[in-house]
Amino acid sequence: MVAQIPTETTTPVIYPDCDGNPMSDNTKQFRWIVTIKENLELLSAEDPQVFIAGDLLWYPVEGDNKIRQAPDVMVVFGRPKGDRGSYRQWVEDNIPPQVVFEILSPGNRMAEMSRKLHFYDRYGVSEYYIYDPDRIDLAGWVRHEDRLESISQGEGSANEDTHNWISPRLGIRFSMQEDTLVIYRPDDRPFLSFVEIDQLRQQAQQETQQARQETQQARQETQQARQEILQVEQQAEKLAAKLRELGIDPNDL
């Protein structure tokens, strides 16, 4: 009788789509996350190979579901747009997010932010930005050779150095104003909130409608003028005909 050798089985690794943490702690943080994410979506709308996500779990290592991070906003060049439950790097041509944004809330701790910086540094992020909307403070790191280096040369706050700083990958410009951060598109138009975008859309629609009405009015006035000219020409022709009946040549007058 031949003994059966037990088959070795492995439990498949499950990569949860949710880590149980909220996307934001307050309305201000949420507003900044949405504004940055959606404006970047608008910028890359014509490029099918730019994937942008907010609060999406990123798993950089296959087989380990404990190594993960959910950036407030992440940008991946070279990956197609589309819905995902999580960003599993090994099924994405092993391309890590190149640009990451974190928006601070009062609940964030220095140890947590230090851990995130270490994570993004280790797993290949090219640009990392942290904005504190309460302190109006922006910090940034850019990869040089094989590590992320602070734009402020390790000062801890990049406020001065990031004033009018331009992202190498995105082309957007960060401008530290007195009471807020303003982010400008490459065409120098500022990032706008949904409300501001909708207001501009409505204004554009009103201006377009007004232009159409003015064009229609001009066409009507042109048509009316043509009709008036035609009437004058017809009256002149009738008068000339009467003069000819009287033996008078209108050209001699």
Contacts in CASP RR format, 6 or more apart in sequence:
PFRMAT RR
TARGET T0000
AUTHOR 0000-0000-0000
METHOD contacts of the structure
MODEL  1
MVAQIPTETTTPVIYPDCDGNPMSDNTKQFRWIVTIKENLELLSAEDPQV
FIAGDLLWYPVEGDNKIRQAPDVMVVFGRPKGDRGSYRQWVEDNIPPQVV
FEILSPGNRMAEMSRKLHFYDRYGVSEYYIYDPDRIDLAGWVRHEDRLES
ISQGEGSANEDTHNWISPRLGIRFSMQEDTLVIYRPDDRPFLSFVEIDQL
RQQAQQETQQARQETQQARQETQQARQEILQVEQQAEKLAAKLRELGIDP
NDL
13 62 0 8 1.000
13 63 0 8 1.000
13 64 0 8 1.000
13 65 0 8 1.000
14 65 0 8 1.000
15 57 0 8 1.000
15 59 0 8 1.000
15 65 0 8 1.000
15 68 0 8 1.000
15 86 0 8 1.000
15 88 0 8 1.000
16 57 0 8 1.000
16 65 0 8 1.000
16 86 0 8 1.000
17 57 0 8 1.000
17 85 0 8 1.000
17 86 0 8 1.000
18 57 0 8 1.000
19 57 0 8 1.000
19 68 0 8 1.000
19 70 0 8 1.000
21 70 0 8 1.000
23 30 0 8 1.000
23 33 0 8 1.000
23 54 0 8 1.000
23 55 0 8 1.000
23 72 0 8 1.000
24 30 0 8 1.000
24 33 0 8 1.000
24 72 0 8 1.000
24 103 0 8 1.000
24 105 0 8 1.000
25 105 0 8 1.000
25 106 0 8 1.000
25 107 0 8 1.000
26 105 0 8 1.000
26 106 0 8 1.000
28 105 0 8 1.000
28 133 0 8 1.000
28 134 0 8 1.000
29 103 0 8 1.000
29 104 0 8 1.000
29 105 0 8 1.000
29 133 0 8 1.000
31 193 0 8 1.000
32 103 0 8 1.000
32 131 0 8 1.000
32 133 0 8 1.000
33 54 0 8 1.000
33 55 0 8 1.000
33 72 0 8 1.000
33 73 0 8 1.000
33 101 0 8 1.000
33 103 0 8 1.000
34 194 0 8 1.000
35 191 0 8 1.000
35 192 0 8 1.000
35 193 0 8 1.000
35 194 0 8 1.000
36 72 0 8 1.000
36 73 0 8 1.000
36 101 0 8 1.000
36 103 0 8 1.000
36 183 0 8 1.000
36 191 0 8 1.000
37 52 0 8 1.000
37 53 0 8 1.000
37 54 0 8 1.000
37 73 0 8 1.000
38 194 0 8 1.000
39 183 0 8 1.000
39 185 0 8 1.000
39 191 0 8 1.000
39 192 0 8 1.000
40 52 0 8 1.000
40 73 0 8 1.000
40 75 0 8 1.000
40 170 0 8 1.000
40 172 0 8 1.000
41 52 0 8 1.000
43 170 0 8 1.000
43 172 0 8 1.000
43 185 0 8 1.000
43 186 0 8 1.000
44 50 0 8 1.000
44 52 0 8 1.000
44 75 0 8 1.000
48 80 0 8 1.000
48 81 0 8 1.000
49 77 0 8 1.000
49 78 0 8 1.000
49 79 0 8 1.000
49 80 0 8 1.000
49 81 0 8 1.000
50 75 0 8 1.000
50 76 0 8 1.000
50 77 0 8 1.000
50 78 0 8 1.000
50 79 0 8 1.000
50 81 0 8 1.000
51 75 0 8 1.000
51 76 0 8 1.000
51 78 0 8 1.000
51 79 0 8 1.000
51 80 0 8 1.000
51 81 0 8 1.000
51 82 0 8 1.000
51 84 0 8 1.000
51 87 0 8 1.000
52 73 0 8 1.000
52 74 0 8 1.000
52 75 0 8 1.000
52 76 0 8 1.000
52 81 0 8 1.000
53 73 0 8 1.000
53 74 0 8 1.000
53 84 0 8 1.000
53 87 0 8 1.000
54 70 0 8 1.000
54 71 0 8 1.000
54 72 0 8 1.000
54 73 0 8 1.000
54 74 0 8 1.000
55 70 0 8 1.000
55 71 0 8 1.000
55 72 0 8 1.000
56 70 0 8 1.000
56 71 0 8 1.000
56 74 0 8 1.000
56 84 0 8 1.000
56 85 0 8 1.000
56 86 0 8 1.000
56 87 0 8 1.000
57 68 0 8 1.000
57 69 0 8 1.000
57 70 0 8 1.000
57 85 0 8 1.000
57 86 0 8 1.000
57 87 0 8 1.000
58 68 0 8 1.000
58 69 0 8 1.000
58 70 0 8 1.000
58 71 0 8 1.000
58 74 0 8 1.000
58 86 0 8 1.000
58 87 0 8 1.000
58 89 0 8 1.000
58 96 0 8 1.000
58 97 0 8 1.000
59 65 0 8 1.000
59 67 0 8 1.000
59 68 0 8 1.000
59 86 0 8 1.000
59 87 0 8 1.000
59 88 0 8 1.000
59 89 0 8 1.000
60 67 0 8 1.000
60 68 0 8 1.000
60 89 0 8 1.000
60 96 0 8 1.000
60 123 0 8 1.000
61 67 0 8 1.000
61 89 0 8 1.000
61 90 0 8 1.000
62 88 0 8 1.000
62 89 0 8 1.000
62 90 0 8 1.000
68 86 0 8 1.000
69 116 0 8 1.000
69 119 0 8 1.000
69 120 0 8 1.000
71 97 0 8 1.000
71 100 0 8 1.000
71 101 0 8 1.000
71 102 0 8 1.000
71 120 0 8 1.000
72 101 0 8 1.000
72 102 0 8 1.000
72 103 0 8 1.000
73 100 0 8 1.000
73 101 0 8 1.000
74 87 0 8 1.000
74 97 0 8 1.000
74 99 0 8 1.000
74 100 0 8 1.000
74 101 0 8 1.000
75 97 0 8 1.000
75 98 0 8 1.000
75 99 0 8 1.000
75 100 0 8 1.000
75 169 0 8 1.000
75 170 0 8 1.000
76 87 0 8 1.000
76 92 0 8 1.000
76 95 0 8 1.000
76 96 0 8 1.000
76 97 0 8 1.000
76 98 0 8 1.000
77 95 0 8 1.000
77 98 0 8 1.000
77 169 0 8 1.000
78 93 0 8 1.000
78 95 0 8 1.000
79 92 0 8 1.000
79 93 0 8 1.000
79 95 0 8 1.000
87 97 0 8 1.000
89 95 0 8 1.000
89 96 0 8 1.000
89 123 0 8 1.000
96 123 0 8 1.000
96 124 0 8 1.000
96 125 0 8 1.000
97 125 0 8 1.000
98 125 0 8 1.000
98 126 0 8 1.000
98 127 0 8 1.000
98 169 0 8 1.000
99 125 0 8 1.000
99 126 0 8 1.000
99 127 0 8 1.000
99 128 0 8 1.000
99 129 0 8 1.000
99 167 0 8 1.000
99 169 0 8 1.000
99 170 0 8 1.000
100 120 0 8 1.000
100 125 0 8 1.000
100 127 0 8 1.000
100 128 0 8 1.000
100 129 0 8 1.000
101 129 0 8 1.000
101 130 0 8 1.000
101 131 0 8 1.000
102 113 0 8 1.000
102 116 0 8 1.000
102 128 0 8 1.000
102 129 0 8 1.000
102 130 0 8 1.000
102 131 0 8 1.000
103 130 0 8 1.000
103 131 0 8 1.000
103 133 0 8 1.000
104 113 0 8 1.000
104 130 0 8 1.000
104 131 0 8 1.000
104 132 0 8 1.000
104 133 0 8 1.000
104 134 0 8 1.000
106 134 0 8 1.000
113 130 0 8 1.000
117 128 0 8 1.000
117 141 0 8 1.000
117 148 0 8 1.000
120 128 0 8 1.000
120 141 0 8 1.000
120 148 0 8 1.000
121 128 0 8 1.000
121 141 0 8 1.000
121 147 0 8 1.000
121 148 0 8 1.000
124 143 0 8 1.000
125 143 0 8 1.000
125 148 0 8 1.000
126 142 0 8 1.000
126 143 0 8 1.000
126 168 0 8 1.000
126 169 0 8 1.000
127 140 0 8 1.000
127 141 0 8 1.000
127 142 0 8 1.000
127 143 0 8 1.000
127 167 0 8 1.000
127 168 0 8 1.000
127 169 0 8 1.000
127 170 0 8 1.000
128 140 0 8 1.000
128 141 0 8 1.000
128 148 0 8 1.000
129 138 0 8 1.000
129 139 0 8 1.000
129 140 0 8 1.000
129 141 0 8 1.000
129 167 0 8 1.000
129 174 0 8 1.000
130 138 0 8 1.000
130 139 0 8 1.000
130 140 0 8 1.000
131 137 0 8 1.000
131 138 0 8 1.000
131 139 0 8 1.000
131 181 0 8 1.000
132 138 0 8 1.000
133 180 0 8 1.000
133 181 0 8 1.000
136 176 0 8 1.000
136 177 0 8 1.000
136 178 0 8 1.000
136 179 0 8 1.000
136 180 0 8 1.000
136 181 0 8 1.000
137 157 0 8 1.000
137 159 0 8 1.000
138 158 0 8 1.000
138 159 0 8 1.000
138 162 0 8 1.000
138 174 0 8 1.000
138 176 0 8 1.000
138 181 0 8 1.000
139 150 0 8 1.000
139 151 0 8 1.000
139 152 0 8 1.000
139 156 0 8 1.000
139 157 0 8 1.000
139 158 0 8 1.000
139 159 0 8 1.000
139 162 0 8 1.000
140 150 0 8 1.000
140 151 0 8 1.000
140 152 0 8 1.000
140 158 0 8 1.000
140 162 0 8 1.000
140 165 0 8 1.000
141 148 0 8 1.000
141 149 0 8 1.000
141 150 0 8 1.000
141 151 0 8 1.000
142 148 0 8 1.000
142 149 0 8 1.000
142 151 0 8 1.000
142 168 0 8 1.000
143 149 0 8 1.000
150 156 0 8 1.000
150 158 0 8 1.000
151 158 0 8 1.000
151 161 0 8 1.000
151 162 0 8 1.000
151 165 0 8 1.000
152 158 0 8 1.000
152 159 0 8 1.000
152 160 0 8 1.000
152 161 0 8 1.000
152 162 0 8 1.000
153 161 0 8 1.000
155 161 0 8 1.000
158 165 0 8 1.000
159 176 0 8 1.000
162 174 0 8 1.000
162 176 0 8 1.000
163 174 0 8 1.000
163 175 0 8 1.000
163 176 0 8 1.000
164 173 0 8 1.000
164 174 0 8 1.000
164 175 0 8 1.000
165 173 0 8 1.000
165 174 0 8 1.000
166 172 0 8 1.000
166 173 0 8 1.000
166 174 0 8 1.000
167 173 0 8 1.000
167 174 0 8 1.000
171 186 0 8 1.000
172 183 0 8 1.000
172 184 0 8 1.000
172 185 0 8 1.000
172 186 0 8 1.000
172 191 0 8 1.000
173 183 0 8 1.000
173 184 0 8 1.000
173 188 0 8 1.000
174 181 0 8 1.000
174 182 0 8 1.000
174 183 0 8 1.000
174 184 0 8 1.000
175 181 0 8 1.000
175 182 0 8 1.000
175 183 0 8 1.000
175 184 0 8 1.000
182 190 0 8 1.000
182 191 0 8 1.000
183 190 0 8 1.000
183 191 0 8 1.000
184 190 0 8 1.000
184 191 0 8 1.000
185 191 0 8 1.000
192 200 0 8 1.000
239 250 0 8 1.000
240 250 0 8 1.000
243 249 0 8 1.000
243 250 0 8 1.000
243 253 0 8 1.000
244 250 0 8 1.000
END
